[in-house]
Amino acid sequence: MGDKAHTHPGAAGRATAADHPASVRNVVLVGHSGSGKTTLVEALALTAGAVNRAGRVEDGGCVSDYDDMEHRQQRSVQLSLVPVAWDGIKINLLDTPGYADFVGELRAGLRAADAALFVVSASDGVDGSTRMLWEECAAVGMPRAIVITHLEAARADFEEMTRICAEAFGGDDPDAVLPLYLPLHGPPAPDGHAPVTGLVGLLSRKLFDYASGERVASEPGEAELPQLDEARSMLIEGIISESEDETLMERYLGGEQVDVKTLVEDLERAVARGVFFPVLAAAPAAEGARQGLGTVELLELITRGFPTPLERAAPRVTTPDGTGRELRMCDPKESLVAEVVKTSSDPYVGRISMVRVFSGTLRADQTVHVSGHGMTDRGHEDHDVDERIGALSTPFGKQQRPVTHVIAGDLACVAKLTRAETGDTLSAKDDPLLMAPWEMPDPLLPLAIEAHSKPDEDKLSQGLARLVAEDPTMRLEHNQDTHQVVLWCLGEAHADVALERLRSRYGVQVDVVPHRVALRETFAGRAAGRGRHVKQSGGHGQYAICEIEVEPLPGGSGIEFVDKVVGGAVPRQFIPSVEKGVRAQAAKGVAAGHPLIDVRITLLDGKAHSVDSSDAAFQTAGALALREAAAEARIHLLEPVAEVSVLVGDDYVGAVMSDLSGRRGKVLGTEQTSGGRTLIRAEVPEIEIGRYAVDLRSLSHGTARFDRRYARHEPMPAQVADRLREEVRVAS
């Protein structure tokens, strides 16, 4: 790598469709927000000749962050595909958001890619969430490389940042994380900082100067040789230690000179196998320049070191009924299996689905089978439908470039798939298949919304359905207890984007209202009540009297109705009417308007009239009796309690446990896990963790995650219940 001389390829850098899986590279860029991923994508597109100036196409639009919302928020909020061509290879660059709220877009990019570029800022370093993501990629063996950006920062130090990356990502083998190039510094600026103007190739022993705006190769001077030789020896040993030729290390240590071509081939194989992780440097091109520092080297690494789709294991697929199927690895002639990795809406084109073709060939105007299963818990219905796809295209900024077909291993966009949602499988109409959806984090921040006006109310349902179809990390809930429409999001920024999309894309204005948890009521002790419903207003009157006793039951018992009437005081035909009346009143609540649970209601006595008694009269009497019993008793307000599991770095365990205690939580235990993390299990009232997704991220600097599930309802402390009742009284 680094031996070739490259010229500016011009329009040839604009990739469309690939002819064979071997000529495709799918690369996802990951890293924390602000690390420079989008700037790097635009710099690579410029170097490949896909744009006419930094990050711009002919119409002046950006190739990555082209969405108006991204411009307003000044950050990436969605997955973007930027295809470029280099040395006859189509490179699909997948730019992902770095902010934690948009991890769904990140995971979609990981699903679509075959290798990852970890972008690390020299001024910010490696954060905890990036380390966790590296571990996830390591668990599935995804090949990775590291790109250090922001070398122009005042205190940027490439060598120190390389050491930090080796420590953070190397694990038990830090020698597997080594630089392929060393930065070449120009004359110091007035502030003493020497800018990086070029790179020195450790294997090629050549100097690549970018000071003129284009890459110029030359031989290194005497001043660079000592540092070059030391770093070169470390790199060679690192490559040889991962070589498939087990005799190479012994020969090298015995003094044999290893051919550079052999080293490069071993390096490429080690990178593709995911056992060696090269470190490179990159910077955007200066105004008027045609190549950014390190961009040629990166494109070389991607085309020569990263794996082709042919090297990725075939996906596990089944028929819609669950029967397993075997597929050949990435074969354009096999049965069609493609997956929708992203869904978006265009005001002029309609729904656009970005798909990764894993097997077979997808053709324009083809009728495909669309399968979506396994997301019913997030408001998505299972579906199996046949649809005729619209036009096929490759995106480039706001432009869509038409293509006739997409082969296995490639990515493209499909227009007007009306039923397809993110995570769905596209397959042949006569051979329907299904891929299991990828793992997504649970959205745990509730956003309760109401339509702003009557016209908005008419459009709200359709707007929400489209929103959750696009974003599988968002869950839609119509809460039957609180009668609220709740969007469950990953964080505040995720919620803001959802509201903005509802307004700008679907024309729906909503109001955010306080989220309510489903409270309950129960009796604290025994109580008796008498319901008397006697009215005479001409004609048939209404006459019903009943006497009941109410007693509490253990949690989870529900409502139990017992008939102990003797002597026919309440005629048999009206006893079900009393039960219906008390159950209806229990559902409405007896104190604060929350459903009554876990009580036994016993009908003891009553009176009836031969003419004026009726079903309706005894229903009313039963409800009155329950209300009277409640007026004489102490009523407990019950709150839902959640079982919470928090996975957090050991450094933050104390702070998290203290915070849980402050939320009236009960810590049940802790468990040490791998990677220096601890699993904390606790029970916490749900009313106390409405914003826990936001607060935990702040408390742990974005390194912790949690899940929750309903455990039970239990009595709320008296002072908390009184405060809640007062808030309700003031609000009403």
ZIDA-V492077 format. One record per residue. N is the residue number from 1. BURIAL is 1 if it has 9 or more other C-alpha atoms within 8 Angstrom, else 0. Layout:
n->{N & N}
burial->{BURIAL & BURIAL}
This chain:
n->{1 & 2 & 3 & 4 & 5 & 6 & 7 & 8 & 9 & 10 & 11 & 12 & 13 & 14 & 15 & 16 & 17 & 18 & 19 & 20 & 21 & 22 & 23 & 24 & 25 & 26 & 27 & 28 & 29 & 30 & 31 & 32 & 33 & 34 & 35 & 36 & 37 & 38 & 39 & 40 & 41 & 42 & 43 & 44 & 45 & 46 & 47 & 48 & 49 & 50 & 51 & 52 & 53 & 54 & 55 & 56 & 57 & 58 & 59 & 60 & 61 & 62 & 63 & 64 & 65 & 66 & 67 & 68 & 69 & 70 & 71 & 72 & 73 & 74 & 75 & 76 & 77 & 78 & 79 & 80 & 81 & 82 & 83 & 84 & 85 & 86 & 87 & 88 & 89 & 90 & 91 & 92 & 93 & 94 & 95 & 96 & 97 & 98 & 99 & 100 & 101 & 102 & 103 & 104 & 105 & 106 & 107 & 108 & 109 & 110 & 111 & 112 & 113 & 114 & 115 & 116 & 117 & 118 & 119 & 120 & 121 & 122 & 123 & 124 & 125 & 126 & 127 & 128 & 129 & 130 & 131 & 132 & 133 & 134 & 135 & 136 & 137 & 138 & 139 & 140 & 141 & 142 & 143 & 144 & 145 & 146 & 147 & 148 & 149 & 150 & 151 & 152 & 153 & 154 & 155 & 156 & 157 & 158 & 159 & 160 & 161 & 162 & 163 & 164 & 165 & 166 & 167 & 168 & 169 & 170 & 171 & 172 & 173 & 174 & 175 & 176 & 177 & 178 & 179 & 180 & 181 & 182 & 183 & 184 & 185 & 186 & 187 & 188 & 189 & 190 & 191 & 192 & 193 & 194 & 195 & 196 & 197 & 198 & 199 & 200 & 201 & 202 & 203 & 204 & 205 & 206 & 207 & 208 & 209 & 210 & 211 & 212 & 213 & 214 & 215 & 216 & 217 & 218 & 219 & 220 & 221 & 222 & 223 & 224 & 225 & 226 & 227 & 228 & 229 & 230 & 231 & 232 & 233 & 234 & 235 & 236 & 237 & 238 & 239 & 240 & 241 & 242 & 243 & 244 & 245 & 246 & 247 & 248 & 249 & 250 & 251 & 252 & 253 & 254 & 255 & 256 & 257 & 258 & 259 & 260 & 261 & 262 & 263 & 264 & 265 & 266 & 267 & 268 & 269 & 270 & 271 & 272 & 273 & 274 & 275 & 276 & 277 & 278 & 279 & 280 & 281 & 282 & 283 & 284 & 285 & 286 & 287 & 288 & 289 & 290 & 291 & 292 & 293 & 294 & 295 & 296 & 297 & 298 & 299 & 300 & 301 & 302 & 303 & 304 & 305 & 306 & 307 & 308 & 309 & 310 & 311 & 312 & 313 & 314 & 315 & 316 & 317 & 318 & 319 & 320 & 321 & 322 & 323 & 324 & 325 & 326 & 327 & 328 & 329 & 330 & 331 & 332 & 333 & 334 & 335 & 336 & 337 & 338 & 339 & 340 & 341 & 342 & 343 & 344 & 345 & 346 & 347 & 348 & 349 & 350 & 351 & 352 & 353 & 354 & 355 & 356 & 357 & 358 & 359 & 360 & 361 & 362 & 363 & 364 & 365 & 366 & 367 & 368 & 369 & 370 & 371 & 372 & 373 & 374 & 375 & 376 & 377 & 378 & 379 & 380 & 381 & 382 & 383 & 384 & 385 & 386 & 387 & 388 & 389 & 390 & 391 & 392 & 393 & 394 & 395 & 396 & 397 & 398 & 399 & 400 & 401 & 402 & 403 & 404 & 405 & 406 & 407 & 408 & 409 & 410 & 411 & 412 & 413 & 414 & 415 & 416 & 417 & 418 & 419 & 420 & 421 & 422 & 423 & 424 & 425 & 426 & 427 & 428 & 429 & 430 & 431 & 432 & 433 & 434 & 435 & 436 & 437 & 438 & 439 & 440 & 441 & 442 & 443 & 444 & 445 & 446 & 447 & 448 & 449 & 450 & 451 & 452 & 453 & 454 & 455 & 456 & 457 & 458 & 459 & 460 & 461 & 462 & 463 & 464 & 465 & 466 & 467 & 468 & 469 & 470 & 471 & 472 & 473 & 474 & 475 & 476 & 477 & 478 & 479 & 480 & 481 & 482 & 483 & 484 & 485 & 486 & 487 & 488 & 489 & 490 & 491 & 492 & 493 & 494 & 495 & 496 & 497 & 498 & 499 & 500 & 501 & 502 & 503 & 504 & 505 & 506 & 507 & 508 & 509 & 510 & 511 & 512 & 513 & 514 & 515 & 516 & 517 & 518 & 519 & 520 & 521 & 522 & 523 & 524 & 525 & 526 & 527 & 528 & 529 & 530 & 531 & 532 & 533 & 534 & 535 & 536 & 537 & 538 & 539 & 540 & 541 & 542 & 543 & 544 & 545 & 546 & 547 & 548 & 549 & 550 & 551 & 552 & 553 & 554 & 555 & 556 & 557 & 558 & 559 & 560 & 561 & 562 & 563 & 564 & 565 & 566 & 567 & 568 & 569 & 570 & 571 & 572 & 573 & 574 & 575 & 576 & 577 & 578 & 579 & 580 & 581 & 582 & 583 & 584 & 585 & 586 & 587 & 588 & 589 & 590 & 591 & 592 & 593 & 594 & 595 & 596 & 597 & 598 & 599 & 600 & 601 & 602 & 603 & 604 & 605 & 606 & 607 & 608 & 609 & 610 & 611 & 612 & 613 & 614 & 615 & 616 & 617 & 618 & 619 & 620 & 621 & 622 & 623 & 624 & 625 & 626 & 627 & 628 & 629 & 630 & 631 & 632 & 633 & 634 & 635 & 636 & 637 & 638 & 639 & 640 & 641 & 642 & 643 & 644 & 645 & 646 & 647 & 648 & 649 & 650 & 651 & 652 & 653 & 654 & 655 & 656 & 657 & 658 & 659 & 660 & 661 & 662 & 663 & 664 & 665 & 666 & 667 & 668 & 669 & 670 & 671 & 672 & 673 & 674 & 675 & 676 & 677 & 678 & 679 & 680 & 681 & 682 & 683 & 684 & 685 & 686 & 687 & 688 & 689 & 690 & 691 & 692 & 693 & 694 & 695 & 696 & 697 & 698 & 699 & 700 & 701 & 702 & 703 & 704 & 705 & 706 & 707 & 708 & 709 & 710 & 711 & 712 & 713 & 714 & 715 & 716 & 717 & 718 & 719 & 720 & 721 & 722 & 723 & 724 & 725 & 726 & 727 & 728 & 729 & 730 & 731 & 732}
burial->{1 & 0 & 0 & 0 & 0 & 0 & 0 & 0 & 0 & 0 & 0 & 1 & 1 & 1 & 1 & 1 & 1 & 1 & 0 & 0 & 1 & 0 & 1 & 1 & 1 & 1 & 1 & 1 & 1 & 1 & 1 & 1 & 1 & 0 & 1 & 1 & 1 & 1 & 1 & 1 & 1 & 1 & 1 & 1 & 1 & 1 & 1 & 1 & 1 & 1 & 1 & 1 & 1 & 1 & 1 & 1 & 1 & 0 & 0 & 0 & 1 & 1 & 1 & 1 & 1 & 1 & 0 & 0 & 0 & 1 & 1 & 0 & 0 & 0 & 1 & 1 & 1 & 0 & 1 & 1 & 1 & 1 & 1 & 1 & 1 & 1 & 0 & 0 & 1 & 1 & 1 & 1 & 1 & 1 & 1 & 1 & 1 & 1 & 1 & 0 & 1 & 1 & 1 & 1 & 1 & 1 & 1 & 1 & 1 & 1 & 0 & 1 & 1 & 1 & 1 & 1 & 1 & 1 & 1 & 1 & 1 & 1 & 1 & 0 & 1 & 1 & 0 & 1 & 1 & 1 & 1 & 1 & 0 & 1 & 0 & 0 & 1 & 1 & 0 & 0 & 0 & 1 & 1 & 1 & 1 & 1 & 1 & 1 & 1 & 1 & 1 & 0 & 0 & 0 & 0 & 1 & 0 & 1 & 0 & 0 & 1 & 1 & 0 & 1 & 1 & 1 & 1 & 1 & 1 & 1 & 0 & 0 & 0 & 1 & 0 & 1 & 1 & 1 & 1 & 1 & 1 & 1 & 1 & 1 & 1 & 0 & 0 & 1 & 0 & 0 & 0 & 0 & 1 & 1 & 1 & 1 & 1 & 1 & 1 & 1 & 1 & 1 & 1 & 1 & 1 & 1 & 1 & 1 & 1 & 1 & 0 & 0 & 1 & 1 & 1 & 0 & 1 & 0 & 0 & 1 & 0 & 0 & 0 & 0 & 1 & 0 & 0 & 1 & 1 & 0 & 1 & 1 & 0 & 0 & 1 & 1 & 1 & 1 & 1 & 1 & 0 & 1 & 1 & 0 & 0 & 0 & 0 & 1 & 1 & 0 & 1 & 1 & 0 & 0 & 0 & 0 & 0 & 0 & 0 & 0 & 0 & 0 & 1 & 1 & 0 & 1 & 1 & 1 & 1 & 1 & 1 & 1 & 1 & 1 & 1 & 1 & 1 & 1 & 1 & 1 & 1 & 1 & 1 & 1 & 1 & 0 & 0 & 0 & 1 & 1 & 1 & 1 & 1 & 1 & 1 & 1 & 1 & 1 & 1 & 1 & 1 & 1 & 1 & 0 & 1 & 1 & 1 & 1 & 1 & 1 & 0 & 1 & 0 & 1 & 0 & 1 & 1 & 1 & 1 & 1 & 0 & 0 & 0 & 0 & 0 & 0 & 1 & 0 & 1 & 1 & 1 & 1 & 0 & 1 & 1 & 1 & 1 & 1 & 1 & 1 & 1 & 1 & 1 & 0 & 1 & 0 & 0 & 0 & 1 & 1 & 1 & 1 & 1 & 1 & 1 & 1 & 1 & 1 & 1 & 1 & 1 & 1 & 1 & 1 & 0 & 0 & 1 & 1 & 1 & 1 & 1 & 1 & 1 & 0 & 1 & 1 & 0 & 1 & 1 & 1 & 0 & 1 & 0 & 0 & 0 & 1 & 1 & 1 & 1 & 1 & 1 & 1 & 1 & 1 & 1 & 1 & 1 & 0 & 0 & 1 & 1 & 0 & 1 & 0 & 1 & 1 & 1 & 1 & 1 & 1 & 1 & 1 & 1 & 1 & 1 & 1 & 1 & 0 & 0 & 1 & 1 & 1 & 1 & 1 & 1 & 1 & 1 & 1 & 1 & 0 & 0 & 1 & 1 & 1 & 1 & 0 & 0 & 0 & 0 & 0 & 0 & 0 & 1 & 1 & 1 & 1 & 1 & 1 & 1 & 1 & 1 & 1 & 0 & 0 & 0 & 1 & 1 & 0 & 1 & 1 & 0 & 0 & 1 & 1 & 0 & 0 & 1 & 1 & 1 & 1 & 1 & 1 & 1 & 1 & 1 & 1 & 1 & 0 & 1 & 0 & 0 & 0 & 0 & 1 & 1 & 1 & 1 & 1 & 1 & 1 & 1 & 1 & 0 & 1 & 1 & 0 & 1 & 1 & 1 & 1 & 1 & 1 & 1 & 0 & 1 & 1 & 1 & 1 & 1 & 1 & 0 & 0 & 0 & 0 & 1 & 0 & 1 & 1 & 1 & 1 & 1 & 1 & 1 & 1 & 0 & 1 & 1 & 1 & 1 & 1 & 1 & 1 & 1 & 1 & 0 & 0 & 0 & 0 & 0 & 0 & 1 & 1 & 1 & 1 & 1 & 1 & 1 & 1 & 1 & 1 & 1 & 1 & 0 & 0 & 1 & 0 & 1 & 0 & 1 & 1 & 1 & 0 & 0 & 0 & 1 & 0 & 0 & 0 & 1 & 1 & 0 & 0 & 0 & 1 & 1 & 0 & 1 & 1 & 1 & 1 & 1 & 1 & 1 & 1 & 1 & 1 & 1 & 1 & 1 & 1 & 0 & 0 & 0 & 1 & 1 & 1 & 1 & 1 & 1 & 1 & 1 & 1 & 1 & 1 & 1 & 1 & 1 & 1 & 0 & 0 & 0 & 1 & 1 & 1 & 0 & 0 & 1 & 1 & 1 & 1 & 1 & 1 & 1 & 1 & 1 & 1 & 1 & 1 & 1 & 1 & 0 & 0 & 1 & 1 & 1 & 1 & 1 & 1 & 1 & 1 & 1 & 1 & 1 & 1 & 1 & 1 & 1 & 1 & 1 & 0 & 0 & 1 & 1 & 0 & 0 & 1 & 1 & 0 & 0 & 1 & 1 & 0 & 1 & 1 & 1 & 1 & 1 & 0 & 0 & 0 & 0 & 0 & 0 & 0 & 0 & 0 & 1 & 1 & 1 & 1 & 1 & 1 & 1 & 1 & 1 & 1 & 0 & 1 & 1 & 1 & 1 & 1 & 1 & 1 & 0 & 1 & 1 & 0 & 1 & 1 & 0 & 1 & 1 & 1 & 1 & 1 & 1 & 0 & 0 & 0 & 0 & 1 & 1 & 1 & 0 & 1 & 0 & 0 & 0 & 0 & 1 & 0 & 0 & 0 & 1 & 0 & 0 & 0 & 0 & 0 & 0 & 0}
